[in-house]
Amino acid sequence: MVGVSSRTSCRQLFKELNILTLASLYIFEVTAKTEIYKKSVINMGTKVYNNLPEFLKEIDDYKAFKKELKLFLLLQSFYSVGEFVFS
């Protein structure tokens, strides 16, 4: 797609192209759903939400929250959910 060697790490390319990794996309979806359904018990969503930086958890507006969450995940380019949850 961008003409790099197959041995090149894609982590920086994900950032440059504003593409969420599969793990980051999963975190984004689970966390957004947890924000909507705070009262329901979603085990992984709760773990992911609890590991978010405080500045994200303080955002009250849902659209602003999703936008900032996506920017955060784009900058981090997590390769696994474990990398996020257990870091």
Residue frames as a rotation matrix with the C-alpha (Angstrom) as fourth column:
MET 1
0.567 0.824 0.000 0.00
0.824 -0.567 0.000 0.00
0.000 0.000 -1.000 0.00
VAL 2
0.924 -0.259 -0.283 2.82
-0.192 -0.951 0.243 2.43
-0.332 -0.170 -0.928 0.82
GLY 3
0.774 -0.591 -0.226 5.71
-0.135 0.195 -0.971 0.59
0.618 0.783 0.071 -0.81
VAL 4
0.194 -0.731 0.654 7.74
-0.981 -0.147 0.126 -0.41
0.004 -0.666 -0.746 2.25
SER 5
-0.628 -0.530 -0.570 9.59
-0.499 0.836 -0.227 -3.66
0.597 0.142 -0.789 2.87
SER 6
0.373 0.788 -0.490 7.59
-0.111 0.563 0.819 -6.52
0.921 -0.251 0.297 4.36
ARG 7
-0.062 -0.501 -0.863 10.06
0.852 0.424 -0.308 -6.44
0.520 -0.754 0.401 7.25
THR 8
-0.741 -0.179 0.647 9.25
-0.026 -0.956 -0.294 -2.81
0.671 -0.235 0.704 8.12
SER 9
-0.706 0.514 -0.488 7.34
0.633 0.149 -0.760 -2.21
-0.318 -0.845 -0.430 11.35
CYS 10
-0.318 0.697 0.643 3.91
0.647 -0.336 0.684 -0.81
0.693 0.634 -0.344 10.60
ARG 11
-0.002 0.363 -0.932 3.44
0.969 -0.230 -0.092 0.94
-0.248 -0.903 -0.351 13.94
GLN 12
-0.583 -0.283 -0.762 4.62
0.190 -0.959 0.211 4.33
-0.790 -0.022 0.613 12.64
LEU 13
-0.962 0.245 0.119 2.77
0.096 -0.103 0.990 3.84
0.255 0.964 0.076 9.36
PHE 14
-0.157 0.942 -0.298 -0.51
0.938 0.237 0.255 3.34
0.311 -0.240 -0.920 11.23
LYS 15
-0.036 0.079 -0.996 0.09
0.659 -0.748 -0.083 6.68
-0.752 -0.659 -0.025 12.95
GLU 16
-0.814 -0.397 -0.424 1.05
-0.019 -0.710 0.704 8.51
-0.580 0.581 0.571 9.76
LEU 17
-0.868 0.497 0.003 -1.94
0.091 0.154 0.984 7.15
0.488 0.854 -0.179 7.83
ASN 18
-0.588 0.642 0.493 -4.38
-0.806 -0.414 -0.422 7.68
-0.067 -0.645 0.761 10.74
ILE 19
0.082 0.546 -0.834 -5.37
-0.424 0.777 0.466 4.02
0.902 0.315 0.295 10.72
LEU 20
0.275 0.073 0.959 -6.34
-0.949 0.181 0.258 2.28
-0.155 -0.981 0.119 13.94
THR 21
-0.815 -0.498 -0.297 -4.71
-0.513 0.858 -0.028 -1.09
0.268 0.129 -0.955 14.52
LEU 22
-0.154 0.781 -0.606 -7.11
0.051 0.619 0.784 -3.99
0.987 0.089 -0.135 15.06
ALA 23
-0.359 -0.040 -0.932 -6.41
0.891 0.281 -0.355 -3.90
0.276 -0.959 -0.065 18.80
SER 24
-0.958 -0.017 -0.288 -6.95
0.115 -0.938 -0.328 -0.13
-0.264 -0.347 0.900 18.95
LEU 25
-0.592 0.797 -0.121 -10.20
-0.475 -0.223 0.851 -0.46
0.651 0.562 0.511 16.99
TYR 26
-0.096 0.513 -0.853 -11.40
0.544 0.745 0.387 -3.09
0.834 -0.427 -0.350 19.47
ILE 27
-0.642 -0.212 -0.737 -10.48
0.755 -0.342 -0.560 -0.81
-0.134 -0.916 0.379 22.40
PHE 28
-0.959 0.282 -0.016 -12.29
-0.276 -0.925 0.260 2.08
0.059 0.254 0.966 20.72
GLU 29
-0.313 0.898 -0.310 -15.50
-0.277 0.226 0.934 0.09
0.908 0.379 0.178 20.17
VAL 30
-0.086 0.256 -0.963 -15.55
0.769 0.632 0.099 -1.57
0.634 -0.732 -0.251 23.60
THR 31
-0.781 -0.279 -0.559 -14.79
0.593 -0.613 -0.522 1.69
-0.197 -0.739 0.644 25.41
ALA 32
-0.853 0.513 0.096 -17.39
-0.413 -0.776 0.477 3.73
0.319 0.367 0.874 23.50
LYS 33
-0.063 0.861 -0.504 -20.03
0.024 0.507 0.862 1.11
0.998 0.042 -0.053 24.30
THR 34
-0.296 -0.105 -0.949 -18.99
0.909 0.275 -0.314 1.14
0.294 -0.956 0.014 27.96
GLU 35
-0.992 -0.058 -0.109 -19.44
0.085 -0.961 -0.265 4.91
-0.090 -0.272 0.958 28.02
ILE 36
-0.491 0.870 -0.044 -22.97
-0.526 -0.256 0.811 4.55
0.694 0.422 0.583 26.63
TYR 37
0.492 0.702 -0.516 -23.95
-0.096 0.632 0.769 1.66
0.866 -0.329 0.378 28.89
LYS 38
-0.417 -0.749 0.514 -22.08
-0.585 -0.211 -0.783 2.58
0.696 -0.627 -0.350 32.09
LYS 39
-0.005 0.504 0.864 -24.71
-0.985 0.149 -0.092 0.87
-0.175 -0.851 0.495 34.23
SER 40
0.904 0.319 -0.283 -24.46
-0.378 0.906 -0.187 -2.49
0.197 0.276 0.941 32.44
VAL 41
0.401 -0.774 0.489 -21.78
-0.396 0.335 0.855 -5.01
-0.826 -0.537 -0.172 33.30
ILE 42
0.944 -0.275 -0.182 -19.38
-0.080 0.343 -0.936 -5.49
0.320 0.898 0.302 30.42
ASN 43
0.778 -0.615 -0.132 -16.28
0.410 0.337 0.848 -7.03
-0.476 -0.714 0.514 31.92
MET 44
-0.092 -0.891 0.444 -13.72
0.984 -0.013 0.177 -6.20
-0.152 0.453 0.878 29.24
GLY 45
0.232 0.256 0.938 -15.27
0.521 -0.847 0.102 -2.84
0.821 0.466 -0.330 28.50
THR 46
0.990 0.138 0.037 -14.95
0.032 -0.471 0.881 -1.94
0.139 -0.871 -0.471 32.17
LYS 47
0.433 -0.899 -0.064 -11.29
0.668 0.273 0.692 -3.02
-0.605 -0.342 0.719 32.26
VAL 48
-0.189 -0.484 0.854 -10.52
0.941 -0.339 0.016 -1.04
0.281 0.807 0.519 29.14
TYR 49
0.536 0.477 0.697 -12.43
0.291 -0.879 0.378 2.03
0.793 0.000 -0.609 30.35
ASN 50
0.964 -0.153 -0.219 -10.69
0.191 -0.178 0.965 1.94
-0.187 -0.972 -0.143 33.73
ASN 51
0.133 -0.985 0.109 -7.29
0.813 0.172 0.557 1.96
-0.567 0.015 0.824 31.99
LEU 52
0.440 0.063 0.896 -8.02
0.714 -0.629 -0.307 5.09
0.544 0.775 -0.322 29.99
PRO 53
-0.744 -0.668 0.023 -6.07
0.554 -0.636 -0.538 8.23
0.374 -0.388 0.843 30.88
GLU 54
-0.396 0.597 -0.698 -8.00
0.710 -0.284 -0.645 10.51
-0.583 -0.751 -0.311 33.25
PHE 55
-0.734 0.102 -0.671 -8.32
-0.320 -0.924 0.209 13.31
-0.599 0.369 0.711 30.67
LEU 56
-0.819 0.470 -0.328 -10.48
-0.183 0.328 0.927 11.00
0.543 0.820 -0.182 28.53
LYS 57
-0.480 0.651 -0.588 -12.68
0.815 0.579 -0.023 9.85
0.326 -0.490 -0.809 31.40
GLU 58
-0.562 0.219 -0.798 -13.38
0.443 -0.734 -0.514 13.47
-0.699 -0.642 0.315 32.32
ILE 59
-0.955 0.229 -0.191 -14.98
-0.288 -0.538 0.793 14.26
0.079 0.812 0.579 28.94
ASP 60
-0.495 0.845 0.204 -18.76
-0.122 0.165 -0.979 14.51
-0.860 -0.509 0.021 29.36
ASP 61
0.271 0.604 -0.749 -19.80
-0.820 -0.263 -0.509 14.95
-0.505 0.752 0.424 25.72
TYR 62
0.520 0.002 0.854 -20.08
0.111 0.991 -0.070 11.60
-0.847 0.131 0.515 23.90
LYS 63
0.942 -0.154 0.299 -18.99
0.299 -0.023 -0.954 12.92
0.154 0.988 0.024 20.49
ALA 64
0.546 -0.781 0.305 -16.00
-0.752 -0.617 -0.233 14.73
0.369 -0.102 -0.924 22.00
PHE 65
0.320 -0.376 0.870 -15.13
-0.615 0.615 0.493 11.59
-0.720 -0.693 -0.034 23.97
LYS 66
0.745 0.012 0.667 -15.14
0.386 0.807 -0.446 9.43
-0.544 0.590 0.597 20.82
LYS 67
0.883 -0.422 0.203 -13.05
-0.036 -0.494 -0.869 11.97
0.467 0.760 -0.451 18.92
GLU 68
0.343 -0.783 0.519 -10.42
-0.929 -0.364 0.064 12.27
0.139 -0.504 -0.852 21.66
LEU 69
0.437 -0.133 0.889 -10.39
-0.328 0.897 0.296 8.50
-0.837 -0.421 0.349 22.25
LYS 70
0.900 -0.079 0.428 -9.74
0.411 0.478 -0.776 7.87
-0.143 0.874 0.463 18.57
LEU 71
0.679 -0.693 0.242 -6.91
-0.427 -0.641 -0.638 10.44
0.597 0.329 -0.731 18.52
PHE 72
0.292 -0.537 0.791 -5.38
-0.888 0.155 0.433 8.82
-0.355 -0.829 -0.432 21.62
LEU 73
0.554 -0.017 0.832 -5.55
0.050 0.999 -0.013 5.35
-0.831 0.049 0.554 20.05
LEU 74
0.951 -0.236 0.199 -4.14
0.191 -0.056 -0.980 6.59
0.242 0.970 -0.009 16.74
LEU 75
0.472 -0.809 0.350 -1.13
-0.766 -0.573 -0.291 8.05
0.436 -0.131 -0.890 18.55
GLN 76
0.159 -0.386 0.909 -0.54
-0.794 0.497 0.350 4.87
-0.586 -0.777 -0.227 20.57
SER 77
0.172 0.003 -0.985 -1.09
-0.856 0.496 -0.148 2.24
0.488 0.868 0.088 17.82
PHE 78
-0.059 -0.127 0.990 -1.57
-0.788 0.615 0.032 -0.65
-0.613 -0.778 -0.136 20.24
TYR 79
-0.533 -0.203 -0.821 -0.81
-0.726 0.608 0.321 -4.05
0.434 0.768 -0.472 18.70
SER 80
-0.515 0.438 -0.737 -2.79
0.476 0.861 0.179 -5.97
0.713 -0.259 -0.652 21.33
VAL 81
0.516 0.744 0.425 -5.49
-0.086 -0.449 0.889 -5.24
0.852 -0.496 -0.168 23.88
GLY 82
0.689 -0.328 -0.647 -3.15
0.717 0.443 0.539 -6.66
0.109 -0.834 0.540 26.52
GLU 83
-0.406 -0.865 0.297 -0.58
0.818 -0.488 -0.305 -4.04
0.408 0.119 0.905 25.63
PHE 84
-0.278 0.406 0.871 -3.19
-0.172 -0.913 0.370 -1.42
0.945 -0.047 0.324 26.58
VAL 85
0.701 0.713 0.007 -4.88
-0.165 0.153 0.974 -3.12
0.693 -0.684 0.225 29.55
PHE 86
0.831 -0.385 -0.402 -1.73
0.556 0.547 0.626 -4.42
-0.021 -0.743 0.669 31.21
SER 87
0.037 -0.863 0.504 0.66
0.610 -0.380 -0.695 -1.54
0.791 0.333 0.513 30.52
